[in-house]
Amino acid sequence: MEVVMQIEIAVKVNGKLVKRLVETVDGTLEEMEETVDALSRKVASQTLQASVDAVEVPRPLFRRTAGGCVTRATKREPSSG
């Protein structure tokens, strides 16, 4: 038995629509399941990219280090030795 369905997938990030996909799927239930599975993988990939693109200018995770120093400079007390 062949069935025809229209599938609509809308993805919002922080309330903003970032991806909308409308697709007509037809065929046997097994064929439709395979098609919908492929669509969901495609949308997941595109959604991830759209989500990354929606992020403001990235902030650095760590402060920049001085010169070739591996760690941030700290103020040291004079040694008493």
Secondary structure, DSSP 8 states (H G I E B T S, - for coil): --EEEEEEEEEEETTEEEEEEEEEEEE-HHHHHHHHHHHHHHHHHHHHHHHHHHS-S---SS---STT-SS----------
